[in-house]
Amino acid sequence: MEFGSIERQIHIDASPEVVFEVVSRPEHISQWWTDDADVDPTPGAVGEFVWGDRVNVLPMTVVDVDPPRLFSFRWCYPDGKVDDSVESLLVTFELTPSGGGTLVRLTETGFREMGWEVAKLEEQYHEHVVGWDTFVPRLGEYAEGLVASR
């Protein structure tokens, strides 16, 4: 198995503008993915994703923002501290209008570059595959629910 990247696609019955907000704003991220989030969708902004009662806090850095078509960030820094001089994982959401909705393409890259031992690489890659398999459908359900409630 090649542990270089994870890709997921989903069609969401919501406009790219709505989906962009859902993947880039903390009040939405914490509804479909994390328990809490501190994210400013501005390139270079540093924030964090929180699970549990701050049991798991992961810093992140916004990399690229092009509303309503692209949002990307880096996370999973070694030692849990934002450091541009070390490798980290890159998550990119590409949003394309499709029919009356949006085609979302999520890509997470950088696993091999992390320098992990093979067993840790396999474990981390598998955890992220399972995670995105769970959370990408939740992203779609949440975004479509927002549209339905407006």
N, C-alpha and C positions, 0 to 999 in steps of 0.2 A: 504494500500500500504506500502511496505517495502522500506524505504529510505536509505538503507545501501550502495548500489553501483549502478553504471551505467556501462553497458557493451555494446559495439558495435563491430561488425565484418564487414570487407569489404575485398574483393579480389581485388588486384590492379595488373594490367598488367605492373609491373616493378619489378626489382630484389630487394631482401632485402637490398642490399647496397644502391640503389637509395632511397628506402622508408626510410631507416634509416636516410639518410641525410635530407630528407624532414621533418621528425618529430623532428630532433635534431639540425639543423643549423638555426641561426636567419634569414639569407637571404631567406630561404625557408619558415620558420614558418610564416613570415610576408606576404607571398603570398597566403596562404590558410586559415589562422586563425586570426592572429592579424594584426594591422596596423604597428607595429614595435616590435622588440624583441631584447633583449640583453641576449644571452644564450651561455655559453661555455659548450659543452657537456663533462664535466669532473665531476665525483662524488664530491659533496660538493660545487661546484661552485654556486654562487649566481648571479641571473640575474633578468630580469623583462620582463613582457608582457605589451604592450601598445596598447590601443584602442583610436581612436580619436586623437586630437591634445594634447596628454598627459592628456586627460580628465579622463581616467581610466587607472591607472598604478598599476599592481599587481606584487609584488615581487615573485620570485620563487627560489627554490633550487634544483639542480640536485641531484637525489638520486642514481640511478644505470645506468650504461652505459656498454653495452656488444655488440659492433658492430658486425655484423649487425642484431642482434636478439632482443635487449631489450634497451629501453630508458624510464626512469621514473623520475618524478619530483614532488615536493610538491609545493602547491600554496594555495591561499585564506587564508592567515594567519590572525588571529584576529589583529585588529589595523593596518593592512597593513604593518607590519614589520616582516622580517624573524626572527623567534624565535624558536629554536629547542625544547624548553621546553613546547611549547603549541601545541595543535592539529592543523592540517592543512589537506587539501585534497591531496590525492596521485593519480597521473595519471600515468598509465603504458601503454606503447605501446609494445606489444609482436609481433614479426615479424617471420613468418614461411614460408619457401619456399613452393610454391604450384603451380604445373604445371610450366608454364613459368613465373610466377609472385610471389606475396607475399600475404599471408593471414595476415591481420592486426587485432589484437584483442586489443581494447582499453578498459581499466578498470579505472574507477574513484571511489575511496573509501574514507571513513572517514566522511561522512555526519553526522551520528548519534553521532560521537565522538566530533563534534564541540561544543556541549553544547548549541546549539540554541534552542530557544522556538519552539514549534511545528509549529506555523505559519511560522516562518522564515525558519525552516528546510524544510517544504513543498515548500516554494517559491524558495529557493536556489536550491533544488533538481530539481524542474520543470525547472528552468532557465538553469541548466546544461544539462538536458535531451534535451531540445529544441536546445541548443547550439551545442551539439555533433551531434544531428540529422541533423543540418545544415552543420557543419564543417567536419565531417568524409567523406561525399561524396565529398566535395571540396578537401580534402586531396587526395583522389583517382584521381580526375580529374587533379589536379595539377601534381602529380607524373607521371601519364600517359602522360601528355603533355610534361613533361621534357624528357621522353624517346623518344617521337615522334620527338622532336626538335633536338635530338642529332644525 
